[in-house]
Amino acid sequence: MQQPSRWRATTAWLFVVPFMTIFVVFTAVSAMLALIYSFTDVGVADIRRPLEVDFVWLQTFTRVLTNPGFLKSVWTTALFVVIGVPLTMAIGLALAIGLNSGITKLRAVYRAAFYLPFITNIVAAAVIWQYAFTLSGPVNSFLASLGTAGPNWLGDPRMAMPTVIMLAVWRNVGTCMVLFLAGLQSIPLDVYEAARIDGATAWRRFTAITLPLLKPATLLVTVLMTVSFMNIFDEPYLLTKGGPLSSTKSVALWVYEQFGQGNIAPAMAGSYVMLAIVVILGVLQLRLLRVR
Amino acid sequence: MSKPHPLVTAMLYGLLTIGAVIALLPFVWVLLGAFKSQAEIMAAPGAWLPRNFTNLANFLTLFTERMFGRYMANSLLVSAATVITNVLFATMAGYALAKLEFPGHKLVFGCVLAAMMVPYVALFVPQFVIIVQMGLVNTLTAVVLPIAVMPIGVFIMRQFADSVPDELLEAARLDGAGEFTIFFRIFLPLVGPAIATVAIITFLNSWNYFLWSLIVAQNQETYTLPVGLAVASQGARSTEYGLLLAGAIVVLMPVLILFLFLQKYFVQGIAGTGIK
């Protein structure tokens, strides 16, 4: 071969072509398409003739941003993030610290148990929760045996949100736990030993050593969980379909509904508003967690 | 580390046990209902154990009257196809990114990262429009296509490929081996564990894939298991809990069995990259 490095480059491109093809069509072009369509009035009838749509420029965005249903879904999604993310992370961190604290018995069993929800199919999990949280289901009959009447978990607008968040937290804790555990295991033990000899209390060791050294893991988990809760769709869709009274309708669910009703342009504009928020928050989180 | 105080140890075990019970509770709940007839559930919805665990009527109904056999076949087909394409294409791309210098490799890697970060909410509507243009609506091909090469697989393979020593590949090159021979004969046998990890993550993702299958495969013939179960749980017969819980067990089983045998790779996959 005369020019081995050129042949190598050709081979390399041949090797990445399948990935790049799928990426270009289903990510790059899709994202562009969504942006362009946000400025049009494309409806369900136009899907088969996507080039013949009328541009209405910012009209779709104005319509979406003044739509009470959309604004409510933004608020609901914010609630999901503000409650769900810290809750999931706190429980995940507590479990990781528990697993990493020198216990030896049953460690593998605990870890497998915490990890199981993550691999559980969400549809199956939601079906199980729906049954467990019906008015006279296992949860309420357990509460009744304790002498308290359980609420209408999924039917009461005030209770539906906490119930949906519980399922989301249950599903995501395992991811946080695994990542925090990996972070904890990378902290050298002699740092703790030295602090102990210097007379640092357990709480002081936690705040002065564990938390700062856990920062990379925390950063990763925060970003992952924020994105995951901002995109929340499966849990509310499956448990409540966004109800009762739209109390659990996230932005993703709103977008899906608009799409289902044939309002393609608003769906795309809504998803782009969401994308913008995700990007801004992502950048902010990276900044905040790095600078400190 | 010196041994913690016994009281602390007891509290730790308490914490972990409570966590484990909560994590496992739904698996108990599902066993309560899946073996009960509708009459048994209606009589005492909150009752604990079923009268007997050998009542398989719900499972039989699912497969004989509710097309769960078809859904199962569809799901298996989708998962098998995605695992094969992902393992092959992700390994090729990961190898190229880690071991072959080529103009544009930074761009390609940027695309991998971008693909992992773009929120799916922003993509499913235009993806549907593209699938309509391709004339693939309501086909299993459409279910597979967008996840035929997942960025996470490329990312994992690139990380693993990095750890393969360059000297091995160079030596083969000096011996006159072609680029394809090097990839198939020398590189592939060295990255078995990485391939296992990618295969498992791909299987998990495609088996649990919900929103896209729900949108793109809308006739009953092309439902995957999760879609079939979701539709059943939201239809007019949404209170037939015995059947639905039996369906949940059918959906859960394959992944649970895999998890029991291959736990190590599951945890590796997620811990090594931090992304689902």
Interface residues (C-beta under 8 A of the other chain):
Chain A: P4 S5 W7 R8 A9 T11 A12 W13 F15 V16 P18 F19 M20 I22 F23 V25 F26 T27 A28 V29 S30 A31 L33 A34 Y37 I47 R48 P50 I91 A94 L95 G98 L99 S101 G102 I103 K105 L106 V109 Y110 R111 A112 A113 F114 Y115 L116 P117 F118 I119 T120 N121 I122 V123 A124 A125 A126 V127 I128 W129 Q130 Y131 A132 T134 S136 G137 P138 N140 S141 F142 A144 W170 V173 G174 T175 V178 L179 L181 A182 L189 Y192 E193 R196 L220 V221 L224 V227 M230 N231 F233 D234 L238 K241 V251 A252 V255 Y256 F259 I264 A267 M268 S271 Y272 M274 L275 V278 G282
Chain B: M1 S2 K3 P4 V8 T9 L12 Y13 L15 L16 G19 A20 I22 A23 L24 P26 F27 W29 V30 L32 G33 P45 G46 A47 W48 T85 F89 A90 M92 A93 Y95 A96 L97 L100 E101 F102 P103 G104 H105 V108 C111 V112 A114 A115 M117 V118 P119 Y120 V121 A122 L123 F124 V125 P126 Q127 F128 V129 I130 V132 Q133 L145 P146 A148 V149 P151 V154 R173 E179 F180 F183 L204 W207 N208 F210 L211 I215 L225 P226 V227 L229 A230 S233 Q234 Y241 L244 L245 G247 A248 I249 V251 L252 V255 L256 F259 Q263 F266 V267 I270 A271 G274 I275 K276
